[in-house]
Each structure stands twice: as C-alpha cells, then as structure tokens.
C-alpha cells in the first residue's frame, strides 16, 4: 500500500513538472495557432541557467528568477523576430521553430559544454520524510505545490481577469478580438513570453530533481508536453493539468509494473486519444 | 463633410483582387444598405473598411481621416463597430463577458450604453450570465449587434443580420436595427431585400467588386428591372 501511494505521489509530482511545459505549449497553440518545436529549448535553457547560477552562487531564488527571466526574454525574442513572421503558416512555423530548437540547443552546448552538468537540490528541499510506509521526497512535494499554485493562478487569470477574457476569446477568434479594438498581437507576444517563462521554470525545477543536465533533455520533455497537449486538448489549461497528472501517474505506474514498455506507453496513449477523441479529452476550438 | 467617404477602392485577398472600384459616401445619421448578389464583394467591402482585408488602391476616410493601412484595433478605436456575418460571438465567454470585452472605456456612459443594449434586447438581459455557446442564432445576432453599441461608435457595420434566422426573429431584428438607426450611422450588408428596405434609406449596389448603382431604397422597391439585373430577384 505504501509503495502504491509513493508511486502515485511521484507520478503526481512528475505530472506537475510536465504541466509547466504542456500548459504553456497548449495555450500558445490554442491562442496563436503556433506549433512551437522550440519549446523544449526554452525548458533546456531554463535548466542550464538555473544550474549555472546555482552552482556559482548557491542562491536558489536568484537561480529560479534568472531561469524564468531568460525564458521570458527568449520568448519575446523568438516571437518578435521569428514567430510573428509565420503566423497562419504551419509549415513555416515547424521549419522556423525546429531551426530555433537546433540553433539554441547547440548554443547551449557552446556556452556550457556537451558534458553532463550536475546540480544539487537546495538544502531546505532536499530531505525525505517517511510515515505509514509512505516515502515523501520533499522536493517532489514542492513540485506538487508549484503545480497547484500555477494551475490555480493560471485558471484565476483566465477566468477572472480581462487578460484572461482576451485570451479565451482570442483562442476562438483572434480577428474578432482585434475588431473590438484590442491589439491582439501585443497579447500574442505577452502570452508567448509567459509561456516561455513557464517552460524556463519547468527546466529550472527539473534540473535538481534529476540531479544532472544534458542538452537532450529539452527534446525529451518536449515530446511529453506534446503528448499532454494531445491528451488534454489544445487550448485547454485545465485539460493540460489533468492530462499532465494522468500522464505523470501513468508513466510512474507503468514504469513500476511494466518497465519494458514505460517509454512507449505515453505514445500509445496519445495514439488512442487521437483515434477515439481527436480533439483531446478537454479540447477547445482552436484558431485556424 | 461626409462621415465615411470611400473612393475607387481596390482590395485583395492573396492573389485575388476582390473589390475593383467601390465608391460609397455616407452622411452622419444615415442608414445605408450594401446590396448585391452572393460573391459580389459586400462582405469584403466591410472587411476592407475594418482593415481585415488589404487595400491595394483608393481611399477610405472616416471623418476626413484616412483608414488605409491603419491596424484593425485602431480602426475600432476610431469609432467603427463591426458585426461580422458569422456573428463573431465568443462561445467560451458569457453574454456579460462578450459585452464587457468590447468596451473601450470604463465610464458611466459605457455602463449606460450596456443598459441600453439590454433594454433593446431583453433576451440578452434574461440570459446575461449564460455562456454564449448556449445561445440561439437570433440571440447571437443580438449579442453581436449589442456589442457594437457598447462604445460611442460613429459608424456601425452589420453584415447580413438576417442570415439563417427565422422570419419572426428577422422581424424583431429589423425593428431593433430601425431603433438603432435613430441614434447611429449604419452600413448594412443584406441579401434580404425586405430587411434592407425596413432599416435603410439609401442603397449602394455592388456587382463583381464594383459599385454599379446607388439611390433611394424606396425607388429600388419599384424598379423590378434593376432588382432582377443586379440582385436576381
């Protein structure tokens, strides 16, 4: 029983981590119609910036802030210079974002080398507690708290604020939002930058969980985020949260019960959803 | 000075030139109809005014200020309200949110105008907190038109408000638009000739992207030959 609860706990924490990347990917796809294959790079940069600053200064808040800021900055750079030129052209978006993925992953190797980097968890989050046979890794508990805060905060912004109204409306019909006198392009840039910052935060939180970083981690996690977007439905914030939890728990359970198929299980799950519910389990209408 | 002056307007979508010379002039307080067959360029005309379709040549002036090359959101702030053919209602927002999203100012005058919209369309008041996805076609059209009244717009562009509606709803909509026309300047694109007659005073007829005729709507009612030639009635 204790093992099962521990497994669920680990799965939920993994899900929260995936959610940081998947929710932002989903909103960008839903609002802006942009298929962003560079999202994993933003995650990667978040991880490396965090590890670099943390290993150098030992200052955890500063390291997190730096990772989020770099993600945000890269988001603005990507959107203003590259993405804004290819709105409405999916083939060009794939080419451009794949190009960005390759270039910025290589730049990562140039700045920080191709070797693995190790990074420790901050001391106040590095403990483990045991009760009733359940092992609770403090850092994983922290990831769950972050996931809940981002989910609740994001949902509040989407449902209770004017910005949220604009985003929800823009997902459906950005042209009409523009016709009402709202500069939707400015919101595109802001949303893209916030999405990039969330990916950066995801990378920063992932690094200490894993303990090591390498330049392939962006692409690997991006695949999981895309799977969540398909399962949860494009443009749906809550869909991403539920999809991430579902995927996190599924990967943890299958990794324990049938470790041989743990890598292929998420892809199989995605295929099943695509066959039986192509819009995802909680999908919204996506901007054409 | 005319409120809206469009001269020799040519606009295009991709490789296709859609409008090939449209001339329209509207005075403050007028209600005019843009008539024409399917595919004549009526909807494109409204979309070009809103900056949603690119202008190749010609001029569009609102109160003497050129709209050509102006971004759509700025055109909306210059005082043009737009109700597109497909209503443009946001399903994931409530009626209240659809109306609030449109407002440019957070003042008493805007609040009064929203009250006016709800009086004009009591259906919207009854379902004020309901999500727009649950609305009927007629209610969606009411919301679309109501949203264009939230701001103090100089000009309201309405694209085929009768499309897909039941005759009894069309009648209600015509009455509401007639009421709105007492306070606002309206450009109405319409295939339903009776609706156009009920709401507007003058018309411009577009055929193959060009204005081919204009005049008083009451004269057109009697001119069966013109109706047949350009409207296929």
HADDOCK unambig.tbl for C-alpha pairs under 7 A between the chains (distance, minus, plus):
assign (segid A and resid 168 and name CA) (segid B and resid 92 and name CA) 6.56 0.50 0.50
assign (segid A and resid 169 and name CA) (segid B and resid 90 and name CA) 5.65 0.50 0.50
assign (segid A and resid 169 and name CA) (segid B and resid 92 and name CA) 6.89 0.50 0.50
assign (segid A and resid 172 and name CA) (segid B and resid 90 and name CA) 6.72 0.50 0.50
assign (segid A and resid 176 and name CA) (segid B and resid 88 and name CA) 5.99 0.50 0.50
assign (segid A and resid 178 and name CA) (segid B and resid 72 and name CA) 6.06 0.50 0.50
assign (segid A and resid 178 and name CA) (segid B and resid 73 and name CA) 4.96 0.50 0.50
assign (segid A and resid 179 and name CA) (segid B and resid 72 and name CA) 5.80 0.50 0.50
assign (segid A and resid 179 and name CA) (segid B and resid 73 and name CA) 5.59 0.50 0.50
assign (segid A and resid 179 and name CA) (segid B and resid 76 and name CA) 5.97 0.50 0.50
assign (segid A and resid 179 and name CA) (segid B and resid 82 and name CA) 6.82 0.50 0.50
assign (segid A and resid 180 and name CA) (segid B and resid 73 and name CA) 6.54 0.50 0.50
assign (segid A and resid 180 and name CA) (segid B and resid 76 and name CA) 5.96 0.50 0.50
assign (segid A and resid 180 and name CA) (segid B and resid 102 and name CA) 5.38 0.50 0.50
assign (segid A and resid 181 and name CA) (segid B and resid 73 and name CA) 3.84 0.50 0.50
assign (segid A and resid 181 and name CA) (segid B and resid 74 and name CA) 6.16 0.50 0.50
assign (segid A and resid 181 and name CA) (segid B and resid 76 and name CA) 4.76 0.50 0.50
assign (segid A and resid 181 and name CA) (segid B and resid 77 and name CA) 5.60 0.50 0.50
assign (segid A and resid 182 and name CA) (segid B and resid 73 and name CA) 5.38 0.50 0.50
assign (segid A and resid 183 and name CA) (segid B and resid 73 and name CA) 5.60 0.50 0.50
